[in-house]
Amino acid sequence: MSETTVQATAGQFINGRPVRGNSGDVCKVLDPSNGEVVATLDSAGPADVEAAVAAARAAFPGWSGATPAERSAVLTRFAALLEERAEEFAQLESRQAGKPIRLTREFDVPGTIDNIAFFAGAARNLEGKASAEYSPDHTSSIRREAIGVIGSIAPWNYPLQMAAWKILPAIAAGNTIVLKPAEITPLTSLLFAQTASDAGVPDGVINVLCGRGSTVGAALLRHPDVDMLSFTGSTGVGRTVLEAAATTAKRVHLELGGKAPLVVFDDADLEAAIHGAVAGSLINAGQDCTAATRAIVHRSLYPAFVEGVAELFAKVKLGPTSDPATDMGPLVSQAHRDKVAAMVERARGYARVLGGGIPGGELEAGSYYRPTLVADAPADSEIVRDEVFGPVLAAMPFDTDDEAIALANDTPYGLAASAWTRDVYRALRATREIRSGCVWVNDHIPIISEMPHGGMKESGFGKDMSTYSFDEYTVIKHVMFDLTGQSVKDWHRTVFSL
């Protein structure tokens, strides 16, 4: 990899090797920090989709028939090899997604390595109900079996980690997979697949296709030899995935949008809540469906909270993604930046906007947008209701605990939330009554491989990470053994008499 471009044309990884796409189109990967071309890849066509699915189908009997120990050993080597290549992954992820190098080095890449290591162990711990006699004349046992070929579609905001979240539980459980990363950020997914192959993952187990959702994604969704679909992205596209899955009755796993509340009660540590709100709303430039986007703050703390967050937002350093001192990088594209900017501009008509704006100077060529606090926005306003997916936090006051919980739940989404309080009873109530797949207490955003990630309501269903993800990627089979050895069973008389 040179400083300005990746010399690559093979935009696909099929059956254990890089393959040039045959669509005649290309995927052009741009560095969001300066608009430079990082790579130009041949895009997949229908024949590539067929080849990838066929490779995954052919690899399934051998991989699903491998022992858990054998799959674990391969994943253990994979974790070690990716760790050796950590800096290469960090640099590539930073360039294609516009992430500060500090974030990729300290979060994206270490988190991915830890995920691989976790699933290397989890592969040997597929649990089921104990074998026993649940009927006097039979012994029952449970088999947890791989589903087959998984078709996965991943988003652009965390390309490397999303590839890991899609691929690892699927293959650890014995499935094979065809992954379509976002066409604007496919590079680390391709390198991830190559590294897995180098570590000994058999040909055909992991396949990656680079192409547009309207062509490659659509073909994958409706392919008759794909047994399950996993999608992370917007709720609108998630509905399309469900509709496509219905045509062939595929199992579906969806992780969709979010509008996470950060609820600050009147007894909260205000400094902690302010710092948590800044970190939780600006991670990955706010391009995170679990990011704090709605600060719901007790009226007694609200003025100080708004002042404190605005002050810290103003100190956040935007800069070149290659500079370890940079706090926040650009948004993924200028088109997305302009969408965020337009939402903020509309909010000026009904709320107080502190910060924000497109910087000039050395950052003008990139898709940067300054951290923005929108205060006093009505609960039914666009900035409060809709996903912004940028460095924008909306803040509003509340008076009672009942009102705070109601505001937190006043959203179609239910992916993540946080509650800030010193009162254990308040904390317990908040974690019980806020309708989200994850509720943090006195923090916002940390994730760990051992715990599940997933939502409810219009944020989707199913879990990534943790052993709970195996529920998505395995099918439960009941096996029942007769214990009597009798040709004629007593229960037969309920059907026919001799």
C-alpha positions as CSV (number, residue, x, y, z in Angstrom):
1,M,0.0,0.0,0.0
2,S,1.4,3.4,-1.0
3,E,0.6,6.6,0.7
4,T,-2.1,7.5,-1.8
5,T,-3.5,4.4,-3.3
6,V,-3.9,0.6,-2.9
7,Q,-2.9,-1.2,-6.1
8,A,-5.7,-3.6,-6.3
9,T,-8.3,-4.7,-8.9
10,A,-9.5,-8.0,-7.5
11,G,-12.6,-6.8,-5.7
12,Q,-13.9,-10.3,-4.7
13,F,-12.6,-13.1,-2.5
14,I,-14.2,-16.3,-3.7
15,N,-13.3,-19.9,-2.8
16,G,-10.0,-19.0,-1.1
17,R,-8.6,-16.5,-3.6
18,P,-8.9,-13.0,-4.9
19,V,-11.1,-12.8,-8.0
20,R,-11.7,-9.9,-10.4
21,G,-15.4,-8.9,-10.7
22,N,-17.0,-9.5,-14.0
23,S,-19.8,-6.8,-14.0
24,G,-17.8,-4.3,-16.1
25,D,-18.4,-1.8,-13.3
26,V,-16.0,-0.7,-10.5
27,C,-16.1,0.1,-6.8
28,K,-14.1,3.3,-6.2
29,V,-12.9,3.7,-2.6
30,L,-12.2,7.3,-1.6
31,D,-10.4,8.6,1.5
32,P,-13.1,10.8,3.2
33,S,-10.5,13.0,4.7
34,N,-9.2,14.4,1.4
35,G,-11.2,12.8,-1.4
36,E,-8.2,10.9,-2.8
37,V,-8.8,7.5,-4.5
38,V,-7.6,4.7,-2.2
39,A,-8.5,1.8,-4.5
40,T,-10.4,1.0,-7.6
41,L,-11.9,-2.5,-7.6
42,D,-13.7,-4.5,-10.2
43,S,-17.3,-4.9,-9.0
44,A,-19.1,-8.2,-8.8
45,G,-21.7,-9.3,-11.3
46,P,-24.3,-12.1,-11.3
47,A,-21.7,-14.7,-12.2
48,D,-19.6,-13.8,-9.1
49,V,-22.6,-14.1,-6.8
50,E,-23.3,-17.5,-8.3
51,A,-19.7,-18.5,-7.8
52,A,-19.5,-17.3,-4.2
53,V,-22.7,-19.0,-3.2
54,A,-21.6,-22.2,-5.0
55,A,-18.2,-22.1,-3.2
56,A,-19.9,-21.6,0.2
57,R,-22.3,-24.5,-0.5
58,A,-19.5,-26.8,-1.5
59,A,-17.5,-26.0,1.5
60,F,-20.4,-26.4,4.0
61,P,-20.3,-30.2,4.5
62,G,-16.6,-30.3,5.3
63,W,-16.6,-27.2,7.5
64,S,-19.8,-28.1,9.4
65,G,-18.5,-31.6,9.9
66,A,-15.3,-30.4,11.4
67,T,-15.1,-30.8,15.2
68,P,-15.4,-27.8,17.4
69,A,-11.8,-28.2,18.3
70,E,-10.7,-28.1,14.7
71,R,-12.7,-24.9,14.0
72,S,-11.3,-23.4,17.2
73,A,-7.7,-24.1,16.3
74,V,-8.1,-22.4,12.9
75,L,-9.7,-19.3,14.6
76,T,-6.9,-19.2,17.1
77,R,-4.3,-19.0,14.4
78,F,-6.5,-16.4,12.7
79,A,-6.5,-14.2,15.8
80,A,-2.7,-14.4,16.0
81,L,-2.1,-13.7,12.4
82,L,-4.4,-10.6,12.4
83,E,-2.6,-9.3,15.4
84,E,0.7,-9.6,13.5
85,R,-0.9,-7.5,10.7
86,A,-2.7,-5.1,13.1
87,E,-1.0,-1.9,11.8
88,E,-1.8,-2.8,8.2
89,F,-5.5,-3.2,9.1
90,A,-5.4,0.0,11.2
91,Q,-4.0,2.0,8.4
92,L,-6.3,0.6,5.7
93,E,-9.4,1.0,7.9
94,S,-8.5,4.6,8.7
95,R,-8.0,5.5,5.1
96,Q,-11.2,3.9,3.6
97,A,-13.6,4.9,6.4
98,G,-12.1,8.3,7.4
99,K,-11.4,7.1,11.0
100,P,-8.7,8.7,13.1
101,I,-5.7,6.4,13.3
102,R,-6.0,6.5,17.1
103,L,-9.5,5.0,16.9
104,T,-8.5,2.2,14.5
105,R,-5.4,1.3,16.5
106,E,-7.1,1.4,19.9
107,F,-10.6,0.3,19.1
108,D,-11.5,-1.2,15.7
109,V,-8.5,-3.5,15.3
110,P,-8.0,-4.7,18.9
111,G,-11.8,-5.2,19.2
112,T,-11.7,-7.4,16.1
113,I,-8.8,-9.5,17.3
114,D,-10.6,-10.0,20.6
115,N,-13.7,-11.1,18.8
116,I,-11.8,-13.7,16.9
117,A,-10.1,-15.0,20.0
118,F,-13.5,-15.1,21.8
119,F,-15.2,-17.1,19.1
120,A,-12.2,-19.5,18.9
121,G,-13.1,-20.4,22.5
122,A,-16.9,-20.2,22.0
123,A,-16.7,-22.6,19.0
124,R,-16.1,-25.4,21.6
125,N,-19.0,-24.4,23.8
126,L,-22.2,-25.0,21.7
127,E,-24.6,-25.9,24.5
128,G,-28.0,-27.6,24.5
129,K,-30.5,-29.1,26.8
130,A,-29.3,-32.2,28.6
131,S,-30.1,-35.7,27.1
132,A,-32.7,-37.3,29.3
133,E,-35.9,-39.3,29.4
134,Y,-38.6,-36.8,29.1
135,S,-40.9,-39.6,28.1
136,P,-40.8,-43.0,30.0
137,D,-40.0,-44.9,26.8
138,H,-37.6,-42.5,25.0
139,T,-34.3,-40.7,25.5
140,S,-34.3,-37.2,23.9
141,S,-31.3,-35.2,23.0
142,I,-30.7,-31.9,21.4
143,R,-28.4,-31.2,18.5
144,R,-27.4,-27.7,17.7
145,E,-26.5,-27.7,14.0
146,A,-25.2,-25.1,11.5
147,I,-27.8,-23.6,9.2
148,G,-25.9,-23.7,5.9
149,V,-24.9,-20.8,3.7
150,I,-25.3,-17.3,5.3
151,G,-25.7,-14.3,3.1
152,S,-24.6,-11.2,5.0
153,I,-24.7,-7.5,4.2
154,A,-22.5,-5.1,6.3
155,P,-22.5,-1.3,6.6
156,W,-19.8,1.3,6.0
157,N,-19.4,2.8,9.5
158,Y,-17.4,0.0,11.0
159,P,-16.2,-2.1,8.0
160,L,-13.7,-4.3,9.8
161,Q,-15.7,-4.9,13.0
162,M,-18.9,-5.5,11.1
163,A,-17.1,-8.1,8.9
164,A,-16.0,-9.8,12.1
165,W,-19.4,-9.6,13.8
166,K,-21.0,-11.2,10.7
167,I,-18.4,-13.8,9.9
168,L,-17.2,-15.1,13.2
169,P,-20.3,-16.5,14.9
170,A,-21.4,-17.9,11.6
171,I,-18.3,-19.9,10.9
172,A,-17.6,-20.7,14.5
173,A,-20.9,-22.5,14.5
174,G,-20.0,-24.4,11.3
175,N,-21.7,-22.3,8.6
176,T,-20.1,-20.9,5.5
177,I,-20.7,-17.3,4.4
178,V,-20.9,-14.8,1.6
179,L,-20.4,-11.3,2.8
180,K,-21.2,-8.1,0.9
181,P,-19.5,-5.2,2.6
182,A,-20.5,-1.6,1.7
183,E,-19.1,-0.9,-1.8
184,I,-17.4,2.3,-0.5
185,T,-15.5,0.5,2.3
186,P,-14.7,-3.1,1.2
187,L,-10.9,-3.1,1.7
188,T,-10.5,-4.5,5.2
189,S,-13.3,-7.1,4.7
190,L,-11.3,-8.4,1.7
191,L,-8.1,-8.4,3.8
192,F,-10.0,-10.0,6.6
193,A,-11.0,-12.9,4.4
194,Q,-7.5,-13.2,2.9
195,T,-6.0,-13.3,6.4
196,A,-8.5,-16.0,7.5
197,S,-7.5,-18.1,4.5
198,D,-3.8,-17.6,5.3
199,A,-4.6,-18.9,8.8
200,G,-6.1,-22.0,7.5
201,V,-9.8,-21.3,7.1
202,P,-10.7,-23.7,4.2
203,D,-11.5,-22.4,0.7
204,G,-15.1,-21.4,0.3
205,V,-15.9,-20.9,4.0
206,I,-15.5,-17.1,3.8
207,N,-16.4,-15.3,0.5
208,V,-16.6,-11.5,0.0
209,L,-18.3,-9.7,-2.8
210,C,-17.8,-6.0,-3.6
211,G,-20.7,-4.4,-5.4
212,R,-23.9,-2.3,-5.1
213,G,-26.8,-3.4,-2.9
214,S,-29.2,-2.9,-5.8
215,T,-27.4,-5.6,-7.8
216,V,-25.1,-7.8,-5.7
217,G,-27.1,-7.4,-2.5
218,A,-30.4,-8.0,-4.2
219,A,-29.1,-11.2,-5.9
220,L,-27.7,-12.5,-2.6
221,L,-31.0,-11.8,-0.7
222,R,-33.1,-13.9,-3.1
223,H,-30.6,-16.6,-3.9
224,P,-32.3,-20.1,-3.4
225,D,-29.0,-21.6,-2.1
226,V,-28.6,-19.0,0.7
227,D,-30.2,-20.4,3.9
228,M,-30.1,-17.3,6.1
229,L,-29.7,-13.5,5.8
230,S,-27.9,-11.2,8.2
231,F,-28.1,-7.5,7.6
232,T,-26.8,-4.4,9.5
233,G,-28.0,-1.0,8.2
234,S,-31.0,1.3,8.0
235,T,-34.4,0.2,9.1
236,G,-35.8,1.1,5.7
237,V,-33.4,-1.4,3.9
238,G,-34.1,-3.9,6.7
239,R,-37.7,-4.0,5.6
240,T,-36.5,-4.8,2.1
241,V,-34.4,-7.6,3.4
242,L,-37.4,-9.1,5.3
243,E,-39.5,-8.9,2.1
244,A,-36.8,-10.7,0.1
245,A,-36.4,-13.3,2.7
246,A,-40.1,-14.1,2.7
247,T,-39.9,-15.3,-1.0
248,T,-37.8,-18.3,0.1
249,A,-38.6,-18.4,3.8
250,K,-35.1,-17.7,4.9
251,R,-34.1,-17.0,8.5
252,V,-33.2,-13.3,9.1
253,H,-31.0,-11.5,11.6
254,L,-31.3,-7.7,11.5
255,E,-29.4,-5.0,13.4
256,L,-31.0,-1.7,12.2
257,G,-31.1,2.0,13.2
258,G,-31.0,3.6,16.6
259,K,-31.7,6.9,18.4
260,A,-30.1,6.2,21.7
261,P,-31.2,8.3,24.7
262,L,-28.8,9.4,27.4
263,V,-30.9,10.0,30.5
264,V,-29.3,12.2,33.2
265,F,-31.2,12.2,36.5
266,D,-31.0,15.0,39.1
267,D,-28.6,13.0,41.4
268,A,-26.1,12.1,38.5
269,D,-22.4,12.9,38.6
270,L,-22.7,15.9,36.2
271,E,-19.1,15.9,35.1
272,A,-19.3,12.2,34.3
273,A,-22.5,12.7,32.4
274,I,-21.0,15.5,30.3
275,H,-17.9,13.6,29.5
276,G,-20.0,10.5,28.7
277,A,-22.3,12.5,26.4
278,V,-19.3,13.9,24.5
279,A,-17.6,10.6,24.1
280,G,-20.8,8.7,23.4
281,S,-22.1,11.1,20.8
282,L,-18.9,11.7,18.9
283,I,-17.4,8.2,18.6
284,N,-16.7,7.5,14.9
285,A,-18.0,11.1,14.2
286,G,-21.4,10.0,15.5
287,Q,-21.7,7.4,12.7
288,D,-22.7,4.7,15.2
289,C,-26.3,3.4,15.7
290,T,-25.6,3.1,19.4
291,A,-24.2,6.6,19.7
292,A,-25.8,8.9,22.2
293,T,-28.1,11.1,20.2
294,R,-30.8,12.3,22.6
295,A,-29.7,13.8,25.9
296,I,-32.7,13.8,28.3
297,V,-31.5,15.8,31.3
298,H,-33.2,16.8,34.6
299,R,-34.2,20.5,34.5
300,S,-32.1,21.3,37.5
301,L,-28.9,20.1,35.7
302,Y,-29.9,21.0,32.2
303,P,-28.3,24.5,31.8
304,A,-25.0,23.3,33.2
305,F,-25.1,20.1,31.1
306,V,-25.7,22.1,27.9
307,E,-22.9,24.6,28.8
308,G,-20.5,21.8,29.7
309,V,-21.1,19.7,26.5
310,A,-20.9,22.7,24.3
311,E,-17.6,23.7,25.9
312,L,-16.1,20.2,25.4
313,F,-17.4,20.0,21.8
314,A,-15.5,23.2,21.0
315,K,-12.3,21.6,22.2
316,V,-12.6,18.4,20.1
317,K,-9.7,18.4,17.5
318,L,-10.6,17.7,13.9
319,G,-7.7,17.0,11.7
320,P,-5.9,14.6,9.4
321,T,-6.9,11.0,10.1
322,S,-3.2,9.9,10.0
323,D,-2.4,12.3,13.0
324,P,-2.6,10.4,16.3
325,A,-3.6,13.7,17.9
326,T,-6.8,14.0,15.9
327,D,-9.9,13.4,17.9
328,M,-12.6,13.2,15.2
329,G,-12.3,12.4,11.6
330,P,-14.6,13.2,8.7
331,L,-18.0,11.8,7.8
332,V,-17.9,9.0,5.3
333,S,-18.7,11.1,2.3
334,Q,-19.5,14.7,1.3
335,A,-23.0,13.6,0.4
336,H,-23.5,12.3,3.9
337,R,-22.0,15.4,5.4
338,D,-24.3,17.6,3.4
339,K,-27.3,15.5,4.7
340,V,-26.2,16.0,8.3
341,A,-25.6,19.7,7.7
342,A,-29.1,20.1,6.2
343,M,-30.7,18.5,9.2
344,V,-28.8,20.9,11.5
345,E,-29.8,23.9,9.4
346,R,-33.4,23.0,9.6
347,A,-33.1,22.6,13.4
348,R,-32.0,26.3,13.6
349,G,-35.6,27.1,12.9
350,Y,-37.0,25.5,16.1
351,A,-34.0,25.0,18.5
352,R,-30.7,26.5,19.7
353,V,-27.8,25.2,17.8
354,L,-24.3,25.4,19.4
355,G,-21.3,24.6,17.3
356,G,-21.6,22.8,14.0
357,G,-20.7,23.8,10.5
358,I,-18.3,22.7,7.8
359,P,-14.7,23.7,8.4
360,G,-12.5,25.2,5.8
361,G,-8.8,25.5,5.4
362,E,-6.8,22.3,5.4
363,L,-9.9,20.3,6.0
364,E,-11.9,21.7,3.2
365,A,-11.2,18.8,0.8
366,G,-12.6,16.3,3.3
367,S,-16.1,15.6,4.5
368,Y,-15.7,17.1,8.0
369,Y,-18.4,18.5,10.2
370,R,-17.9,20.1,13.5
371,P,-19.5,18.6,16.7
372,T,-23.0,20.1,17.2
373,L,-25.3,20.4,20.2
374,V,-29.0,21.1,19.5
375,A,-30.7,22.3,22.7
376,D,-34.4,22.8,23.4
377,A,-35.6,20.8,20.4
378,P,-39.2,19.7,20.7
379,A,-39.6,16.0,21.3
380,D,-41.5,15.6,18.0
381,S,-38.9,17.5,15.9
382,E,-36.9,15.9,13.1
383,I,-33.5,16.2,14.9
384,V,-34.9,14.3,17.9
385,R,-37.0,11.7,16.0
386,D,-34.8,10.8,13.0
387,E,-31.3,9.3,12.7
388,V,-28.8,11.9,11.9
389,F,-25.7,9.6,11.9
390,G,-23.3,12.4,12.5
391,P,-21.7,14.3,15.4
392,V,-25.0,15.8,16.6
393,L,-26.5,15.6,20.0
394,A,-30.0,16.9,20.8
395,A,-30.7,17.9,24.4
396,M,-34.0,18.4,26.2
397,P,-35.0,18.8,29.8
398,F,-37.4,16.7,32.0
399,D,-39.0,17.2,35.4
400,T,-40.0,13.8,36.7
401,D,-38.6,10.3,36.5
402,D,-41.8,9.1,34.7
403,E,-41.3,11.8,32.1
404,A,-37.7,10.8,31.6
405,I,-38.5,7.1,30.9
406,A,-41.4,8.2,28.6
407,L,-39.1,10.4,26.6
408,A,-36.4,7.7,26.4
409,N,-39.0,5.3,25.0
410,D,-40.6,7.9,22.7
411,T,-38.9,6.5,19.6
412,P,-39.5,3.7,17.1
413,Y,-35.9,2.5,17.8
414,G,-34.7,0.4,20.6
415,L,-31.0,-0.4,20.2
416,A,-29.1,1.3,23.1
417,A,-29.6,3.7,25.9
418,S,-27.8,5.0,29.1
419,A,-29.0,6.1,32.5
420,W,-26.9,8.4,34.8
421,T,-27.7,8.2,38.5
422,R,-26.2,7.4,41.9
423,D,-29.4,5.8,43.0
424,V,-29.5,2.1,42.6
425,Y,-33.3,2.0,42.6
426,R,-33.4,4.6,39.8
427,A,-30.8,2.6,37.9
428,L,-32.7,-0.6,38.3
429,R,-35.9,1.0,37.1
430,A,-34.3,2.6,34.1
431,T,-32.6,-0.7,33.0
432,R,-36.0,-2.4,33.4
433,E,-38.3,0.1,31.8
434,I,-36.2,1.6,28.9
435,R,-37.0,-0.5,25.9
436,S,-33.5,-1.0,24.4
437,G,-31.4,-4.0,23.7
438,C,-28.6,-2.5,25.8
439,V,-28.8,-0.1,28.7
440,W,-25.6,1.3,30.2
441,V,-25.5,2.8,33.7
442,N,-23.1,5.8,34.2
443,D,-21.4,5.1,30.9
444,H,-22.3,5.0,27.2
445,I,-20.9,3.0,24.3
446,P,-18.5,0.3,25.7
447,I,-19.0,-3.2,24.1
448,I,-17.3,-6.5,25.0
449,S,-17.1,-9.7,23.1
450,E,-18.7,-11.8,25.9
451,M,-22.0,-9.8,25.9
452,P,-24.6,-9.6,23.2
453,H,-25.4,-6.6,20.9
454,G,-28.8,-6.2,19.3
455,G,-32.0,-4.3,19.5
456,M,-35.8,-4.4,19.8
457,K,-38.6,-2.5,18.1
458,E,-37.5,-1.1,14.7
459,S,-33.9,-1.6,15.6
460,G,-34.2,-5.2,14.6
461,F,-33.9,-8.6,16.2
462,G,-31.2,-11.1,16.9
463,K,-27.8,-10.7,18.5
464,D,-24.2,-10.1,17.4
465,M,-21.2,-11.1,19.5
466,S,-21.3,-13.4,22.6
467,T,-22.6,-17.0,22.7
468,Y,-26.1,-15.6,22.3
469,S,-25.2,-15.0,18.6
470,F,-25.1,-18.8,18.1
471,D,-28.9,-18.8,18.5
472,E,-29.0,-16.9,15.2
473,Y,-26.6,-19.1,13.3
474,T,-27.7,-22.6,14.5
475,V,-30.8,-24.7,14.2
476,I,-32.0,-26.8,17.1
477,K,-32.8,-30.4,16.2
478,H,-34.6,-32.8,18.6
479,V,-33.4,-36.4,18.4
480,M,-35.6,-39.1,20.1
481,F,-34.5,-42.7,20.7
482,D,-37.0,-45.5,21.5
483,L,-36.0,-47.4,24.6
484,T,-38.5,-50.3,24.5
485,G,-37.4,-52.3,21.4
486,Q,-41.1,-53.2,21.0
487,S,-42.5,-53.4,17.5
488,V,-46.0,-52.5,18.7
489,K,-46.1,-49.4,20.9
490,D,-48.9,-48.8,23.3
491,W,-49.6,-45.4,21.8
492,H,-50.3,-47.0,18.4
493,R,-53.8,-47.9,19.5
494,T,-54.8,-44.2,19.4
495,V,-54.3,-44.4,15.7
496,F,-55.3,-47.9,14.8
497,S,-56.4,-51.1,16.7
498,L,-55.3,-54.6,16.0
